[in-house]
Each structure stands twice: as structure tokens, then as C-alpha cells.
Amino acid sequence: MNSKSLMKNLPYILIAVLAVAVVASLGWAYAENKRANELSVKNVTSISQVDTKEQLEDHGIVPLDSSQASNNQTTAEELAYIIEEEKLAYDVYQAMYDRWGSRIFNNIKNSETTHQNMVLAVMESRGLADPRKDELGKFTNQDLQKLYDTLVAQGNQSQVEAYKVGVIIEETDIADLKKILSNLDTKDGDVKAVLENLLSGSENHLRAFNRQVSR
């Protein structure tokens, strides 16, 4: 094509280039929207409508109703905190799995779903409200919101830092669970059994993350 012909056809060439750019942009936007929707679905799974009472009884634990429990306000607040803390673990591990693809995050986050459901069962039996938000990375408790943001930022730096984030989460969970258990009302035997189950799980998770860090 000579220069005269090129100049004549230049408007059509520019239109064609612009059209390709628009199509590419729309394709990218569609892909990002699809990924966001997939992440949203993943988190809905973590807060799914399951038979939590039945799931708790599978662990040999029978939830108490308000006529049997202590109805201690401190315990109610601690349960609300713990269920969001377990959600934080799930959400961070999901973010780390999406970032690094390491199987340990995918495996352990599934345990965090079970933990949330167990806590929810004893909350529902007492008529306590569930404070969790459906959206990944969003929390009612603003201290947990800040912690989530900090941990994800750290874990995004490298895969080793992501494993260290797992250690931080599990160590924090263990400390919080032990503190609550040490002051728990003796009437709340179902809560005690649930928290001991969570504690055992967190100790196992901590060992798993420490092995990854030490490699």
C-alpha cells in the first residue's frame, strides 16, 4: 500500500484498531466480573444455610437453648467475636489460595467453614444474632477488619509471608480460645465442647503452617 492509499484508508484503519481495543476491554471486564462473582460464590459457601445443629451433633455435642444455658452476656459477645475470627481465617486463606495456589490454604479454609458452623449452632440455639457479612474480607468487628487488611497485605508479599500469616492467625485463635475457655460459665458445656474442638483444630493448623515456614 503506497503512502497516498494509506492516507486515504487511515480513518478506516483507526476505526478498526479502536474496535479491537474496545472488544479487548470488554473481554477483560467480563473476565474480572466473572472472577468476582466466583469469589462471592465461594464465600457464600462458607456461610451456607446448613443444618448446623445436626453438624454439631455429628461431633457428639448437643447445643443448649436459652432455658438451659447461662445466658451470660460476655459469652454471647465472645461467640460473636469468635465466629467472625473464624470467618477471618477462612477469608484470608481464600485470598492466599487465590494468590499463591498453595494447597494448604485450600485444605485449612474448609476446616474454618466447619468451625463457623459449629459456633453458629450454639449461637442459634440461644437466639443470638450472626454478625458475619456475606462478602469476603468484610467484617462487622472493625478490629478484625483491620487485622484482615494487614494480614492479606503481608501475605501478598511472598509465599513464605503467606505461610507466616497462617501462623499468626492460628496463634491468635489459640490465645483467644484459651482465654475464653478459662472464664467460661460451667453451665455452657456445649460452648466449651465447641471451643475445645476449635482449639484442637487450630493447634493442628499451626503445626502445618510452621512446617511450611521452616522448609
C-alpha positions in Angstrom: 0.0 0.0 0.0 1.6 3.3 -1.1 1.5 6.4 1.1 -1.4 8.0 -0.8 -3.5 4.9 -0.4 -2.5 4.7 3.3 -3.6 8.2 4.0 -6.9 7.6 2.2 -7.6 4.5 4.3 -6.2 5.8 7.6 -9.7 6.7 9.1 -10.8 3.1 8.5 -7.7 1.7 10.0 -8.1 3.8 13.1 -11.7 2.7 13.4 -10.6 -1.0 13.1 -7.9 -0.5 15.8 -10.4 1.2 18.1 -12.9 -1.6 17.7 -10.3 -4.2 18.6 -9.4 -2.2 21.7 -13.0 -1.9 22.8 -13.6 -5.6 22.3 -10.4 -6.4 24.3 -11.5 -4.1 27.0 -15.0 -5.6 27.2 -13.4 -9.1 27.4 -11.2 -8.1 30.3 -14.1 -6.5 32.1 -16.2 -9.7 31.6 -13.4 -11.9 32.9 -12.9 -9.7 36.0 -16.6 -9.6 36.7 -16.8 -13.4 36.4 -13.9 -13.8 38.8 -15.5 -11.5 41.3 -18.8 -13.5 41.1 -16.9 -16.7 41.6 -15.2 -15.4 44.7 -18.6 -14.2 46.0 -20.0 -17.7 45.5 -17.0 -19.2 47.3 -17.7 -17.0 50.4 -21.5 -17.8 50.3 -20.4 -21.4 50.6 -18.5 -20.6 53.8 -21.7 -19.1 55.3 -24.1 -21.6 53.7 -27.5 -22.5 55.1 -26.6 -25.9 56.5 -28.2 -27.8 59.4 -25.8 -26.5 62.0 -27.4 -28.4 64.9 -27.1 -31.7 63.0 -23.5 -30.9 62.2 -22.7 -30.2 65.8 -24.4 -33.4 66.9 -22.1 -35.2 64.5 -19.3 -34.2 66.8 -21.2 -35.5 69.8 -22.3 -32.1 71.0 -25.9 -31.2 71.9 -26.5 -27.4 71.8 -28.3 -25.9 74.8 -31.2 -23.5 74.4 -31.6 -20.3 76.4 -33.5 -22.1 79.2 -30.5 -24.3 79.9 -27.6 -22.0 79.1 -26.0 -19.4 81.4 -27.2 -16.6 79.0 -24.1 -14.7 80.1 -23.7 -11.5 78.0 -20.0 -11.8 77.9 -20.2 -15.3 76.5 -22.7 -14.0 73.8 -20.2 -11.3 72.8 -17.3 -13.8 72.8 -19.2 -16.1 70.5 -20.0 -13.2 68.1 -16.3 -12.4 68.1 -15.1 -16.0 67.6 -17.4 -16.7 64.7 -16.0 -13.6 62.9 -12.5 -14.6 63.8 -13.1 -18.0 62.1 -14.5 -16.1 59.1 -11.3 -14.1 59.0 -9.3 -17.2 58.9 -11.4 -18.6 56.0 -11.3 -15.3 54.1 -7.6 -14.8 54.4 -6.8 -18.4 53.4 -9.1 -18.0 50.4 -7.2 -14.9 49.4 -3.8 -16.6 49.9 -5.0 -19.6 47.9 -6.1 -17.3 45.1 -2.8 -15.5 45.2 -0.4 -18.5 45.5 -2.4 -21.6 44.8 -0.9 -23.5 47.7 -3.0 -26.5 48.7 -2.6 -26.0 52.4 -4.7 -22.8 52.3 -7.5 -24.6 50.4 -7.5 -27.5 52.8 -7.4 -25.5 56.0 -10.0 -23.0 54.9 -12.5 -25.8 54.6 -12.0 -26.6 58.3 -12.7 -22.9 59.0 -16.1 -23.4 57.4 -16.9 -26.3 59.8 -15.7 -24.2 62.8 -18.0 -21.4 61.8 -21.0 -23.7 61.5 -20.2 -25.2 65.0 -20.1 -21.8 66.6 -23.3 -20.8 64.7 -25.1 -23.8 66.1 -24.6 -22.8 69.7 -25.5 -19.2 68.8 -28.7 -20.2 67.1 -29.8 -22.4 70.0 -29.5 -19.3 72.2 -31.2 -17.0 69.8 -28.0 -15.0 69.2 -27.6 -12.9 66.0 -25.0 -13.9 63.5 -22.7 -10.9 63.0 -21.0 -12.1 59.8 -21.2 -10.3 56.5 -21.6 -12.4 53.3 -18.8 -10.6 51.4 -15.3 -11.9 51.5 -13.0 -9.7 53.5 -15.7 -7.7 55.2 -16.3 -7.7 58.9 -18.7 -6.2 61.5 -15.9 -6.0 64.1 -13.6 -3.3 62.9 -10.6 -4.7 64.8 -10.9 -7.9 62.7 -11.4 -5.8 59.6 -8.0 -4.0 60.3 -6.4 -7.4 61.0 -7.7 -8.9 57.8 -6.4 -6.0 55.7 -3.0 -6.2 57.4 -2.6 -9.9 57.0 -3.6 -10.0 53.4 -1.2 -7.2 52.6 1.6 -9.2 54.3 0.6 -12.5 52.7 0.6 -11.0 49.2 4.3 -10.2 49.5 5.6 -13.7 49.1 4.5 -17.3 49.6 6.7 -17.6 52.8 5.0 -14.5 54.2 1.6 -16.1 53.4 2.6 -19.1 55.5 3.7 -16.8 58.3 0.2 -15.1 58.1 -1.2 -18.6 58.7 0.9 -18.9 61.8 -0.2 -15.5 63.1 -3.9 -16.4 62.6 -3.7 -19.8 64.3 -1.6 -18.4 67.2 -4.2 -15.6 67.7 -7.1 -18.1 67.6 -5.4 -20.3 70.1 -4.7 -17.5 72.5 -8.3 -16.2 72.2 -9.9 -19.6 72.6 -7.8 -20.4 75.7 -8.7 -17.1 77.3 -12.5 -17.6 76.7 -12.3 -21.2 78.0 -10.6 -20.2 81.2 -13.5 -17.9 82.1 -16.4 -19.8 80.7 -19.5 -20.4 82.8 -19.8 -24.1 83.8 -23.5 -24.1 82.5 -22.3 -23.6 78.9 -21.0 -27.1 78.4 -21.9 -27.1 74.7 -19.8 -23.9 74.1 -16.9 -25.5 76.0 -17.0 -28.5 73.8 -17.2 -26.4 70.6 -14.3 -24.2 71.6 -12.2 -27.2 72.6 -12.8 -28.6 69.2 -11.8 -25.4 67.6 -8.7 -25.2 69.8 -7.6 -28.7 68.7 -8.1 -27.8 65.0 -6.1 -24.5 65.4 -3.2 -26.4 67.0 -3.1 -28.8 64.1 -3.3 -25.9 61.6 -0.5 -24.1 63.4 1.8 -27.2 63.2 1.0 -27.4 59.5 1.9 -23.8 58.8 5.1 -23.9 60.9 6.3 -26.9 58.8 5.8 -24.8 55.7 7.7 -21.8 57.2 10.6 -23.9 58.3 11.2 -25.6 54.9 
